[in-house]
Amino acid sequence: MFLLNKVNENPMVTLALYYVMPRSLMAVAFYYVSNSVNSIVRKSMENAIRMVQAASMDDMTGLYSKKINCLKQWNIWSQKNARLRLFIGMSTS
């Protein structure tokens, strides 16, 4: 039969060793992994932007493709138009 007749003499050490330290190590590891993933995603997005720009530009003349330029202008116009519609809709209601 097991009898627990001895109380923990130093509960702060036990709490720090089995509760605080593992969670702190997990938080540090999560921070490191999150930063690593963030930098990888950022680099791949920068690479994708460079690839789109390189694909839309003619190497011989250095001019942008008409189709790509029109699409960019359309996206800019539609975003401005959406903001304007949102503003007008908010001001009339």
C-alpha positions, 0 to 999 in steps of 0.5 A: 500500500502506498502512503503519501506522508511526505509533502513536497518541500519545494513546490516552486522548483517542481512547478518551474521544472514541470510546468513553466520550463516546457511551456517556455521552450515550446513558445520559443520553438513556435516563435522560431518556426513561425519566423522561419515560415514567414521569411520563406513565404515573404521570399516566395512572394517577392520571387512571384512578383519578380516573375510576373514583372519579368513575364509581362515585359518584352526583353528586346524592347523593355516595354510591358505587354499591352494585355498585362498593362490593361489588366493592371489598369483594370484592377486599379480602376475596379478597386477605386470604383469599389471604394467609391461605391462603398463610400457612396453606399455608406453616405446614403444610408 
